Amino acid sequence: MSLPPPDLILARFGEIALKKGNRGFFEKALRHNLRQAADEISPTRVTTLGGRVAIIPAGRVEEVAERVKDVFGLVSTSPAWSCASRPEDIVELARRVLDDALETRCSVFADGAVPAPVTVRISTSRSDKSFPMNSVEMDIHVAEHILPGPERVKVQLRGAELEVGIDIRSEASYVFVERIPGPGGLPVGTLGHAVSLLSGGIDSPVASWLAMKRGLEVSYVSFHSPPYIGDASRKKIADLVRILGRYQPTSRLHVVPFTRIQETIRERAPAAYRTVLYRRFMQRIATSIARRERAGALITGESLGQVASQTLENMTCIEEAAGLPVLRPLLTFDKTEAIALARRIGTFDTSILPEPDCCTVFMPPRPVIRGRLELCLRAEADLGVEELEAAALDETERLTIER
């Protein structure tokens, strides 16, 4: 008899288990986020099983497993089959699960070649202490009853190609052969809310992802400068937010018109300070938006020394204009590290599309490297900062981006 689809998904959390008195709060948030993600595919029930989370969809279990593997707070997930917690039932189910896994592996040899024996391990965890065998005894018992001959499998306790996992509990037992890695971290929303300044490059989406990983709900603000920057750049930003929606399904994007501010800076401020002054305005406007959103911090993709505006002196000048803490998750990252993470989370291919962002407008030929705050303040005295900021906020477009 062929093996039916899995019944449920067993999910494991890591850091949440260390939260002691606050653990219940984090587990509740994790269940909510899992249910929200899974319900996009199938109505789903989510329960806690003493150190595990059981995700029980009404159907399409494997699709749900693929969706929930990106939920922050999880370290791994396993599509699993359930049975009664009796040795004979567990042995029978484990045999069917192993046979199916071996058949799937052998099916790749379409040319008729005989595959080498697969290394296999049986790994039992037993939370039901009334069960008649301990974990080691159950490993041996199951192996004796389900493993085929040496021409097909070879027992290997470390680094086995195939691990048959058995989780024995009082209400039921679960058998699985996959451990799909999760992103770790903490559930989104458990540590507050922040606003990310999203430029459309490689770094700011990665910084946003890292902030979500630490439990922050993230809203976004981008700055658009028509006619110097076209609609394709604006679409690129929305696409990045949509990709990040895999990790936070619903997001708010604030699109700020920035042309008048940049033209005013070009006309009235020292050329070398243009980029620093652009970014000071961005910090002010993002702070105003964050306060409207009841967010407690800003997020940027800055990496120390990566470009002229990201020296210690220039970042100090820029941050002085913010009214909230500025979080820089990539501060010490090399570019290669940011690129690797962008590839992993799915934003890289969109980020490298050749669409300029607004900071490329009126770029000075020789930007200041070690800016001085008193010179920034002196330049801004002639710009009409409050009027420009108020006009930009009045014309800001607020979008809700669904995954």
Secondary structure by P-SEA (a helix, b strand, c coil): cccccccbbbbbbccccccccaaaaaaaaaaaaaaaaaaacccbbbbbcccbbbbbbccaaaaaaaaaccccccccccccccccccaaaaaaaaaaaaaaaaaaaaccccccccccbbbbbbbbbbccccccccaaaaaaaaaaccccccccbbbbcccccccbbbbbcccbbbbbcccccccccccccccbbbbbbccccccaaaaaaaaaaacccccbbbbbbcccccaaaaaaaaaaaaaacccccbbbbbbbbcaaaaaaaaacccccaaaaaaaaaaaaaaaaaaaaaccccccccccccccccccaaaaaaaacccccccccccccccaaaaaaaaaaacccccccccccccccccccccccccccaaaaaaaacccaaaaaaaaaaaabbbbbbcc
